[in-house]
Amino acid sequence: MERKRIYALIPAYQPDNTLAGLVRDLDKQGLRVIVVDDGSGSDYKSLFDVCAEQATVLRHETNRGKGAALKTGLAWLRDNVPGPYTVVTLDADGQHAVSDALNVANAAGEDQGALVLGSRRQGEGCPLRSRLGNCITRLVYRAAARTKVYDTQTGLRAFSNRLVPVLLAVPGDRYEYEMNVLLHLADEDVPILEVPIQTIYLDGNKSSHFDTIRDSWRIYKDILKFSASSLLGFSVDYLLFSVLAFFTGWTLFANIAARFVSAGVNFSVNRWLVFKDKGPFWKSVAQYFALAAGILVANSTILFGLTTLGFNPYLAKLLTEITLFVCSFTVQKKVIFRKKPTEAEGSCIRYEKVLEP
């Protein structure tokens, strides 16, 4: 692939002078650079003006978030650049080496239907906050998407113009956007590849604008809300099961009755609070209770098997519920309450000002 067909997209919010050097180095390697000033303010105007000597600079008048900045750059490419081309996204703080950006972009050029991630391996030089955050996010993503990705938080990503309309349709305006991309592409069976890159953290990653509490909530909120909903449903189920099993001595009846009541509670909470589904009510009901019936069969089969093997019925119930939790979340998120964004959402993106070299 000709390097002139690689576009480097850099979202930037109140960056330091490292950005100008990064733009210069990318330009020297023949990449076409797009920088999105995400409402950094007048104090940073001179820095972006320097970048505009070698890059196309798009400006937001106010800060709208990393996801919004990335989508602004993608919308500009969609509207102004005919394919084929490859896009590689980089962070503005100099923590991605230009050589790694080229390697990741070249890999995406070879597999134009895939998203390629620059994957870091966290070692001794990695700040504890980043190491812990990467580990938690990796586990959460694997549970939610049933797909293994080592570095879910990397900002160094590359893809062909074929994926631009898909990425514009993914919801999210801030840090949650990058996780949403991974979840959405896993849903669509888009290959996600990883290329090893250097792990570079400058000054303990102090330049990051990531808010640990606020932005972590945006990233994890769906699975955390689902977990809370499942805990509520489990509590109703387990309590009712225990009462009925104690008074009737009939484990199978107690399990079916408890499951029926808890399923209604779980459906209501998931539809209106967790996934905020706006699809046809009765279709969701039918799909959910088909899932509930399938899980009930599996639940009863596993429970019966464990109790037959001599497990305490209360312990057997607990083990059964844990086993089926991930299955239930995956089906509800991907099928029953699946959001269906359209490319039209990308058409609403605006860039207030464009400076071209």
C-alpha positions, 0 to 999 in steps of 0.5 A: 500500500502507498503510504500516501493513502494512510491517514493518521487521525489524532483527537487532541484536548489541551495537548502539550508541544509533543503533538507538534513533533508527532505531526511532524514525524508522521508527515515525514513518513508520508502519512496524511495527518488529521488533528481534531482540536476537541475544544481546547480553547484559545490558549492552545490556538497557536499550537494547533496553528503550527500543526496546521502547517502539516496537517488538516486541523478540525475544530470543536468550539467546545469539548465534546469528548474523545469519541466525538473527536474521532467521529468528527475525523471519520466524518471528514474522511467520509465526506472528503476522501474517496477510498481506498485508504487506511486510517490509523488513530493515535493519542496526542500525548506522544505515547505511540511511536510512529514506527508502531503506527506504521506497522499497525496501519500496514496490517490493516491494509493487508486485512481490510475487513479487520480492526487492528489494535496496537497491543501493549504488554504491561510491565514494570514501567506501566503505572499501577492505575493503567495496569489495573484498569487494563486488567479489569477492562480486559476481563469485563470485555471478555465476559461481555463479548466472548472475545479475547482482546489483551489491550482493550484500552489502546488508542492506536488502532487501524482500519480501512475505509470500509469500516468508517461507516460502521464506526460512525454508527457506534454510540458514545462520545467520550472514552466509552466510545472505544470500548463500544467499538470493540463490543459492536464489532464483536457483535458483527463478527468483524475480526479484531487483530492485535499487533504488539507495540512498545509500551510508552508512558510519559511521566506516569501517564500524567497527561491523560485526561481520563477521569477514573470514576466518571469515565470508568462508569461510562465504560462499564455501566452496561455490564455493572447495571446488568450485574445489579439487575441479575443480583436482584433477580437472583435474590428474588429467585433464591429467596423464593426457591428457599422458602418453597423448597423448605415448605414443600420439599419439592426442589423441582417445583420450587425452582420452576416457580421461583424462576418464573417470578424472578424472570418477570422482575429481571425482564422489567429491570433490563428492558427499562433501566439497563438496556433502555430498549425501545423496540416492540414490547411484545417481541422483546417479551417473546424473545426474553421468555424464550431465553428464560425457558431455555435457561430454565431447562438448562438451570433445572438440568444442571441443578438436578444433575448436581443434587443427584451427585450429592451436592447440597441443593442450596449450593447447587442452586448457587453454582447453577446461577453463576454458570448461566449468568454470562450466557444470559447477559450475552443473549440479552445484549446481542439479541433481545435488547440489541441497539441498532445504530444506523449510518445516518447518525454519522451524518449529524457530525459537524466540524466547526472549523477546518484548517488545511496545510 
